[in-house]
């Protein structure tokens, strides 16, 4: 059962968990669950400290829980909250080459900022969200590193088999959160394309 979409961009009351620095923004729909609770979906999250924004469809960096480890990176598929509980994120993961099975790591040479797309999806608390990231194709990344591509939006053709890549990197983006992807890992089959 779906309810009508709310109009306006104001943050709905109670859309932030007590400890989170992120709040839901742009309510898009609500669904009644069999339990009687209501799940509210949002199109964006806003950082209540620096007002940066993460949107559904964008790449995000999430804390690995270890300050010495690099962040996890994924594509944000949905943002929701049930009642006054914490805000949750559904993320499709990019794997770091180090997280792939050894037999696959031996077959391909990986670069420092390279990630591998996957079909692996799960849900996480927004409390582990560090902020936005960018995952582009190899050609866009090469041009970005050479200083030739700074968010101009020019069309650079990429390998069609890699899903959901960002098309551009905005000028002034944090270089530590810019990655490229040229392979897809199928974790259920243990294969890499």
Backbone as numpy.savetxt, mean C-alpha at the origin, in Angstrom:
# Nx Ny Nz CAx CAy CAz Cx Cy Cz
-26.26 -6.29 3.14 -27.11 -5.11 3.14 -26.22 -3.88 3.14
-26.41 -2.99 2.19 -25.58 -1.79 2.10 -26.42 -0.56 2.43
-25.80 0.41 3.08 -26.48 1.66 3.36 -26.00 2.70 2.37
-26.69 3.81 2.30 -26.34 4.86 1.36 -25.00 5.49 1.69
-24.31 5.95 0.64 -23.03 6.63 0.78 -23.25 8.00 1.41
-22.42 8.34 2.39 -22.49 9.66 3.01 -21.88 10.68 2.08
-22.41 11.87 2.08 -21.84 12.95 1.26 -20.86 13.75 2.09
-19.88 14.34 1.38 -18.93 15.21 2.06 -17.64 14.51 2.40
-16.62 15.30 2.75 -15.30 14.75 3.01 -14.92 14.85 4.48
-15.84 15.22 5.32 -15.50 15.38 6.73 -15.25 14.03 7.37
-14.32 13.99 8.31 -14.01 12.76 9.03 -15.19 12.41 9.92
-15.67 11.19 9.77 -16.79 10.74 10.59 -16.36 10.62 12.04
-17.28 10.90 12.94 -16.99 10.82 14.37 -16.58 9.41 14.76
-15.49 9.30 15.51 -15.06 8.00 16.01 -14.33 7.14 15.00
-13.69 7.74 13.99 -13.03 6.94 12.97 -11.55 6.75 13.26
-11.10 7.01 14.46 -9.69 6.89 14.78 -9.55 6.03 16.03
-8.64 5.07 15.99 -8.43 4.28 17.20 -7.74 5.17 18.24
-7.87 4.83 19.50 -7.40 5.69 20.59 -5.92 6.01 20.50
-5.07 5.06 20.06 -3.63 5.27 20.04 -3.09 5.63 18.67
-3.90 5.54 17.64 -3.42 5.73 16.28 -3.20 7.19 15.93
-2.23 7.42 15.07 -2.01 8.77 14.55 -2.70 8.93 13.20
-3.41 7.89 12.76 -4.12 7.91 11.48 -5.62 7.96 11.71
-6.33 8.70 10.87 -7.78 8.79 10.97 -8.41 8.54 9.62
-9.59 7.91 9.60 -10.31 7.67 8.36 -10.83 8.97 7.77
-10.81 9.05 6.48 -11.24 10.25 5.77 -12.03 9.82 4.54
-13.02 10.57 4.15 -13.84 10.30 2.98 -14.58 8.97 3.10
-15.61 8.98 3.91 -16.47 7.81 4.09 -17.08 7.47 2.73
-16.95 6.21 2.30 -17.51 5.86 0.99 -18.74 4.94 1.07
-18.79 4.08 2.08 -19.97 3.23 2.23 -19.94 2.53 3.57
-21.09 1.98 3.95 -21.19 1.17 5.16 -21.90 -0.12 4.82
-21.54 -1.21 5.51 -22.19 -2.50 5.31 -22.61 -3.06 6.66
-23.80 -3.60 6.72 -24.25 -4.29 7.93 -23.70 -5.72 7.88
-23.06 -6.15 8.96 -22.48 -7.49 9.04 -23.47 -8.44 9.71
-23.34 -9.76 9.49 -24.25 -10.72 10.14 -24.27 -10.58 11.66
-23.18 -10.12 12.25 -23.11 -9.97 13.70 -23.94 -8.79 14.21
-24.45 -7.98 13.27 -25.21 -6.79 13.67 -24.35 -5.53 13.70
-23.04 -5.69 13.64 -22.14 -4.55 13.61 -22.17 -3.91 12.22
-21.68 -2.69 12.14 -21.60 -1.99 10.86 -20.13 -1.76 10.53
-19.75 -2.13 9.32 -18.38 -1.89 8.84 -18.43 -0.67 7.93
-17.64 0.35 8.28 -17.58 1.59 7.52 -16.30 1.61 6.70
-16.42 1.90 5.40 -15.26 1.93 4.50 -14.88 3.37 4.18
-13.57 3.59 4.03 -13.02 4.91 3.72 -12.15 4.84 2.47
-12.01 5.96 1.79 -11.15 6.01 0.60 -9.74 6.43 0.94
-9.55 7.11 2.08 -8.25 7.65 2.45 -8.03 7.56 3.96
-6.77 7.60 4.34 -6.37 7.80 5.73 -5.54 9.07 5.76
-5.65 9.82 6.82 -4.84 11.02 6.96 -4.02 10.92 8.24
-2.74 11.28 8.15 -1.86 11.29 9.31 -2.21 12.53 10.11
-2.61 12.34 11.36 -3.05 13.47 12.18 -1.89 14.31 12.69
-0.65 13.88 12.42 0.52 14.66 12.81 0.98 15.58 11.70
1.23 15.01 10.51 1.76 15.84 9.41 0.77 16.01 8.26
-0.43 15.47 8.40 -1.51 15.59 7.42 -1.19 14.95 6.07
-0.22 14.01 6.04 0.02 13.26 4.81 -1.14 12.28 4.64
-1.34 11.82 3.42 -2.50 11.01 3.11 -2.10 9.71 2.43
-2.80 8.64 2.74 -2.66 7.36 2.06 -4.03 7.01 1.51
-4.09 6.65 0.24 -5.37 6.38 -0.41 -5.47 4.94 -0.88
-6.70 4.45 -0.94 -6.94 3.12 -1.49 -6.39 3.11 -2.91
-5.65 2.05 -3.23 -5.02 1.93 -4.54 -3.55 2.33 -4.53
-3.15 3.08 -3.51 -1.75 3.51 -3.42 -0.89 2.50 -2.69
0.41 2.62 -2.88 1.35 1.76 -2.15 1.60 2.38 -0.78
1.81 1.51 0.22 2.04 1.97 1.60 3.20 1.20 2.22
3.85 1.83 3.19 4.91 1.20 3.98 4.33 0.91 5.36
4.55 -0.32 5.85 4.07 -0.72 7.17 5.24 -1.20 8.02
5.16 -0.92 9.29 6.22 -1.29 10.21 6.39 -2.81 10.28
7.65 -3.23 10.27 7.93 -4.66 10.40 7.99 -5.06 11.86
7.91 -4.08 12.77 8.00 -4.35 14.20 9.42 -4.37 14.72
10.38 -4.26 13.81 11.80 -4.28 14.15 12.44 -3.04 13.55
12.98 -2.16 14.38 13.56 -0.91 13.88 14.74 -1.13 12.95
15.41 -2.29 13.04 16.56 -2.57 12.19 16.16 -3.13 10.83
14.91 -3.52 10.67 14.44 -4.11 9.42 13.73 -3.06 8.58
13.83 -3.18 7.25 13.11 -2.24 6.39 11.60 -2.46 6.52
10.81 -1.46 6.17 9.35 -1.63 6.29 8.82 -2.63 5.27
7.67 -3.19 5.59 6.94 -4.00 4.63 6.27 -3.03 3.66
6.04 -3.46 2.43 5.41 -2.60 1.42 4.26 -3.36 0.80
3.14 -2.68 0.62 1.97 -3.31 0.01 1.12 -2.30 -0.72
0.14 -2.81 -1.45 -0.82 -1.98 -2.17 -2.08 -1.95 -1.32
-2.56 -0.77 -0.96 -3.72 -0.60 -0.09 -5.01 -0.89 -0.86
-5.71 -1.95 -0.49 -6.92 -2.36 -1.19 -8.18 -1.80 -0.56
-8.22 -1.69 0.78 -9.39 -1.10 1.43 -9.03 -0.66 2.85
-9.84 0.26 3.35 -9.70 0.81 4.70 -11.08 0.73 5.34
-11.17 0.15 6.53 -12.47 0.06 7.19 -12.35 0.10 8.69
-13.52 0.28 9.30 -13.63 0.28 10.75 -14.97 -0.34 11.10
-14.98 -1.20 12.13 -16.22 -1.78 12.62 -16.57 -1.10 13.92
-17.70 -0.41 13.93 -18.11 0.33 15.12 -17.05 1.34 15.52
-16.64 1.31 16.80 -15.62 2.23 17.27 -14.27 1.53 17.45
-14.13 0.33 16.87 -12.87 -0.41 16.93 -11.81 0.26 16.08
-10.62 -0.31 16.11 -9.51 0.28 15.36 -9.76 0.24 13.86
-9.13 1.15 13.15 -9.20 1.21 11.70 -8.29 0.12 11.15
-8.78 -0.61 10.17 -8.05 -1.73 9.58 -7.74 -1.48 8.11
-6.67 -2.13 7.63 -6.23 -2.01 6.25 -6.20 -3.40 5.61
-6.67 -3.50 4.40 -6.47 -4.73 3.61 -5.37 -4.40 2.61
-4.31 -5.22 2.61 -3.10 -4.93 1.83 -2.73 -6.13 0.97
-2.38 -5.86 -0.30 -1.78 -6.87 -1.18 -0.28 -6.64 -1.13
0.49 -7.65 -0.72 1.90 -7.49 -0.39 2.85 -7.54 -1.58
3.89 -6.76 -1.44 5.09 -6.89 -2.27 6.11 -7.60 -1.37
6.82 -8.56 -1.92 7.84 -9.27 -1.17 9.20 -8.65 -1.45
10.05 -8.64 -0.44 11.46 -8.32 -0.65 12.13 -9.60 -1.13
13.13 -9.49 -1.99 13.81 -10.70 -2.47 14.29 -11.61 -1.33
14.69 -11.03 -0.19 15.14 -11.83 0.96 14.04 -12.73 1.51
12.77 -12.39 1.25 11.65 -13.17 1.78 11.19 -14.28 0.83
11.83 -14.38 -0.32 11.48 -15.42 -1.28 12.19 -16.73 -0.92
11.64 -17.86 -1.35 12.34 -19.13 -1.13 13.73 -19.10 -1.80
14.68 -19.79 -1.20 16.08 -19.79 -1.68 16.19 -20.20 -3.15
15.40 -21.18 -3.58 15.50 -21.65 -4.97 15.14 -20.54 -5.97
14.24 -19.63 -5.60 13.88 -18.53 -6.50 14.93 -17.42 -6.47
15.52 -17.18 -5.31 16.55 -16.13 -5.19 17.77 -16.47 -6.04
18.05 -17.76 -6.21 19.21 -18.16 -7.01 18.98 -17.97 -8.50
17.71 -17.95 -8.94 17.39 -17.86 -10.36 17.48 -16.44 -10.92
17.31 -15.44 -10.07 17.23 -14.06 -10.53 18.16 -13.18 -9.71
18.77 -12.21 -10.35 19.59 -11.23 -9.65 18.70 -10.03 -9.32
18.62 -9.67 -8.05 17.75 -8.58 -7.62 18.56 -7.34 -7.25
17.98 -6.17 -7.46 18.61 -4.89 -7.12 18.17 -4.44 -5.72
18.84 -3.41 -5.21 18.62 -2.95 -3.83 17.18 -2.51 -3.54
16.57 -1.71 -4.37 15.23 -1.19 -4.11 14.15 -2.00 -4.82
14.46 -3.23 -5.16 13.51 -4.05 -5.91 12.58 -4.83 -4.98
11.32 -4.87 -5.36 10.30 -5.66 -4.68 9.69 -6.61 -5.70
9.00 -7.63 -5.21 8.34 -8.60 -6.07 6.85 -8.58 -5.74
6.02 -8.37 -6.75 4.56 -8.34 -6.55 4.08 -9.73 -6.16
2.95 -9.78 -5.47 2.36 -11.07 -5.10 0.84 -10.96 -5.10
0.19 -12.07 -4.93 -1.28 -12.12 -4.80 -1.67 -12.28 -3.34
-0.69 -12.24 -2.44 -0.90 -12.43 -0.99 -1.60 -11.20 -0.41
-2.76 -11.41 0.20 -3.57 -10.33 0.77 -3.87 -10.66 2.22
-3.74 -9.67 3.11 -4.24 -9.84 4.48 -4.59 -8.51 5.10
-5.13 -8.56 6.30 -5.63 -7.38 7.01 -4.67 -7.00 8.14
-4.50 -5.69 8.34 -3.58 -5.17 9.35 -4.19 -3.96 10.03
-3.77 -3.70 11.24 -4.19 -2.50 11.95 -3.51 -1.28 11.32
-4.21 -0.17 11.27 -3.59 1.05 10.72 -2.50 1.57 11.65
-2.42 1.05 12.87 -1.38 1.48 13.80 0.02 1.11 13.32
0.14 0.15 12.39 1.46 -0.22 11.88 1.81 0.55 10.60
0.91 1.41 10.14 1.14 2.19 8.92 2.18 3.28 9.15
3.22 3.28 8.33 4.26 4.32 8.42 3.99 5.48 7.47
3.34 5.19 6.35 3.04 6.24 5.37 3.02 5.67 3.97
2.97 6.58 3.00 2.89 6.19 1.60 4.23 5.70 1.06
4.16 5.01 -0.06 5.34 4.54 -0.78 4.99 4.58 -2.27
5.98 4.30 -3.10 5.75 4.25 -4.54 6.43 3.01 -5.08
5.68 2.22 -5.85 6.23 1.03 -6.50 5.96 1.21 -7.99
7.04 1.38 -8.74 6.96 1.66 -10.17 7.63 0.53 -10.94
7.51 0.58 -12.25 8.20 -0.38 -13.11 9.68 -0.05 -13.20
10.44 -0.97 -13.76 11.89 -0.83 -13.85 12.32 0.40 -14.66
11.65 0.66 -15.77 12.04 1.80 -16.63 11.79 3.14 -15.94
10.65 3.26 -15.28 10.35 4.50 -14.55 11.37 4.70 -13.43
11.72 3.62 -12.72 12.68 3.70 -11.63 14.06 4.13 -12.14
14.49 3.58 -13.26 15.79 3.97 -13.84 15.81 5.44 -14.18
14.75 5.93 -14.76 14.68 7.36 -15.12 14.64 8.23 -13.86
13.94 7.76 -12.84 13.88 8.48 -11.56 15.28 8.58 -10.96
16.03 7.48 -10.96 17.38 7.49 -10.40 18.32 8.40 -11.18
18.10 8.53 -12.46 18.94 9.39 -13.29 18.51 10.85 -13.23
17.44 11.12 -12.50 16.94 12.50 -12.40 16.16 12.94 -13.61
15.81 12.00 -14.48 15.09 12.33 -15.71 13.59 12.27 -15.54
13.15 11.67 -14.46 11.72 11.48 -14.25 11.38 11.90 -12.84
10.73 13.03 -12.71 10.37 13.53 -11.38 8.89 13.85 -11.32
8.09 12.85 -11.59 6.65 13.05 -11.46 6.03 13.82 -12.59
6.68 13.84 -13.75 6.14 14.60 -14.87 4.89 13.95 -15.44
4.68 12.68 -15.11 3.49 11.99 -15.59 3.64 11.47 -17.00
4.85 11.58 -17.58 5.01 11.07 -18.94 4.83 9.55 -18.93
4.32 9.06 -20.04 4.01 7.64 -20.12 5.24 6.84 -20.50
5.69 5.96 -19.62 6.83 5.10 -19.87 6.30 3.67 -19.89
6.33 3.01 -21.06 5.77 1.65 -21.14 6.52 0.67 -20.24
5.76 -0.19 -19.58 6.33 -1.19 -18.67 5.80 -2.56 -19.05
6.38 -3.57 -18.45 5.96 -4.95 -18.64 4.50 -5.09 -18.21
3.65 -5.52 -19.10 2.20 -5.56 -18.85 1.80 -6.58 -17.78
2.64 -7.57 -17.50 2.25 -8.62 -16.56 2.37 -8.21 -15.09
2.94 -7.05 -14.79 3.07 -6.59 -13.41 1.84 -5.74 -13.07
1.00 -6.20 -12.15 -0.23 -5.45 -11.83 0.02 -4.28 -10.88
-0.84 -3.27 -10.98 -0.96 -2.20 -9.99 0.31 -1.39 -9.73
1.06 -1.03 -10.75 2.23 -0.19 -10.53 1.83 1.28 -10.54
2.53 2.08 -9.75 2.33 3.53 -9.80 2.89 4.02 -11.13
2.28 5.04 -11.70 2.70 5.55 -13.01 3.76 6.64 -12.89
3.79 7.30 -11.73 4.75 8.39 -11.58 5.18 8.52 -10.13
6.26 9.24 -9.93 6.80 9.50 -8.60 6.76 11.02 -8.41
5.96 11.53 -7.50 5.89 12.98 -7.30 7.24 13.56 -6.88
7.53 14.75 -7.37 8.77 15.45 -6.98 8.79 15.59 -5.47
9.96 15.42 -4.86 10.11 15.57 -3.42 9.76 14.33 -2.62
9.48 13.21 -3.30 9.14 11.97 -2.60 10.34 11.45 -1.83
10.08 10.81 -0.69 11.12 10.20 0.13 11.75 9.05 -0.66
13.01 9.20 -1.07 13.68 8.21 -1.91 13.77 6.84 -1.24
13.75 6.80 0.08 13.82 5.50 0.78 12.51 4.71 0.65
11.45 5.35 0.15 10.17 4.67 -0.02 9.77 4.59 -1.49
10.78 4.63 -2.37 10.54 4.46 -3.80 11.17 3.13 -4.21
10.36 2.25 -4.79 10.80 0.91 -5.14 10.41 0.61 -6.59
10.99 -0.45 -7.13 10.54 -0.89 -8.44 10.26 -2.39 -8.40
9.48 -2.82 -9.39 9.02 -4.20 -9.43 9.07 -4.68 -10.88
9.62 -5.87 -11.09 9.64 -6.45 -12.45 9.23 -7.92 -12.46
8.84 -8.47 -11.30 8.43 -9.86 -11.21 7.18 -10.01 -10.33
6.46 -11.11 -10.55 5.31 -11.47 -9.70 5.64 -12.83 -9.08
5.45 -12.93 -7.76 5.65 -14.18 -7.03 4.29 -14.78 -6.70
4.11 -16.03 -7.10 2.88 -16.77 -6.79 3.20 -17.68 -5.62
2.89 -17.23 -4.40 3.29 -17.98 -3.21 2.60 -19.33 -3.10
1.40 -19.47 -3.65 0.70 -20.75 -3.59 1.36 -21.80 -4.50
2.00 -21.37 -5.58 2.67 -22.28 -6.50 4.19 -22.30 -6.32
4.71 -21.29 -5.62 6.16 -21.19 -5.43 6.89 -20.81 -6.71
6.23 -20.04 -7.59 6.85 -19.65 -8.86 7.01 -18.13 -8.97
7.88 -17.73 -9.86 8.20 -16.32 -10.10 8.10 -16.07 -11.59
7.39 -15.02 -12.00 7.31 -14.68 -13.43 7.87 -13.30 -13.67
